[in-house]
Amino acid sequence: MERFLTKRTQAYCVGKGEHQEQTEEEPGTLGKEPAGPRKRPRRESLESAVLEAGPSWRHIRAEGLDCDYTVLFGKAEADEIFQTLEEEVEYFTGALARVLVFGKWHDVPRKQATYGDAGLTYTFSGLTLSPKPWIPVLERVRDRVSGVTGQTFNFVLVNRYKDGCDHIGEHRDDERELAPGSPIASVSFGACRDFFFRHRESRGKNPCRRVEAIRVQLAHGSLLLMKPPTNTHWYHSLPVRKKVLAPRVNLTFRKILPTKK
Ligand SMILES: O=C(O)CCC(=O)C(=O)O
């Protein structure tokens, strides 16, 4: 979370000349081609087969980076969830929608909201806040993510990008409030956007090492699971893409430590 807590269409690809290891798991029964002329499966039967077989994962691996990517929601369901998020999520306004950079206040270049379990608190822009109580659409996505990952989550940060001008700068989600060893599950709805990982030793004008950046296109209905130690060694960002005109909503599910009494 930038400044936070202190601070496939099966579309998937990586940046030019990248050499990081990426493997794809057999998509269960979907991977087996029938004998004879190829028939294009109907979308509905493909989606129900995915539900039965479980999602097909792409593994993204590099030095200190361990992520898995899949398209978790078929188009019809992703459209419905996106619409509900658009209608029901209540975003921060006022001081919480602004950020202090080098002594000057700026609007955060996206909208943000937090939801989570009762009794949790977190630090945001130096303030101790409580997330809003879960709403059904967020519980639905959270439970689906838990079902396929075997992980539980008690908190979600919602980021809404009205178009390709909205963005998030390079940061790591390495806050002290995060439960040690827990992954972060990033689920995207709406416009497909480029998402970059950059190694911490390869940042800035004079990096001490050259490690290739990794680009992942986060498609409508996709899940990117960022597992430790990814957030220790790699920064991530969602850069400006002026040609993107449509909105996007991203949910990062996290497990944060219970508030000390
Ligand atoms: O919108 C995204 O895909 C990135 C969100 C993010 O980096 C964060 O919540 O920390």
The ligand as an SDF file (V2000), in Angstrom:
LIG
                    3D

 10  9  0  0  0  0  0  0  0  0999 V2000
   -3.9390   -1.5660   -8.5230 O   0  0  0  0  0  0  0  0  0  0  0  0
   -3.0470   -2.3840   -8.4530 C   0  0  0  0  0  0  0  0  0  0  0  0
   -2.9710   -3.3670   -9.1900 O   0  0  0  0  0  0  0  0  0  0  0  0
   -1.9330   -2.1590   -7.4370 C   0  0  0  0  0  0  0  0  0  0  0  0
   -2.4160   -1.8620   -6.0480 C   0  0  0  0  0  0  0  0  0  0  0  0
   -1.2660   -1.8190   -5.0810 C   0  0  0  0  0  0  0  0  0  0  0  0
   -0.1240   -1.7410   -5.4700 O   0  0  0  0  0  0  0  0  0  0  0  0
   -1.5110   -1.8620   -3.6420 C   0  0  0  0  0  0  0  0  0  0  0  0
   -2.6790   -1.9440   -3.2170 O   0  0  0  0  0  0  0  0  0  0  0  0
   -0.5290   -1.8460   -2.8840 O   0  0  0  0  0  0  0  0  0  0  0  0
  1  2  2  0
  2  3  1  0
  2  4  1  0
  4  5  1  0
  5  6  1  0
  6  7  2  0
  6  8  1  0
  8  9  2  0
  8 10  1  0
M  END
$$$$
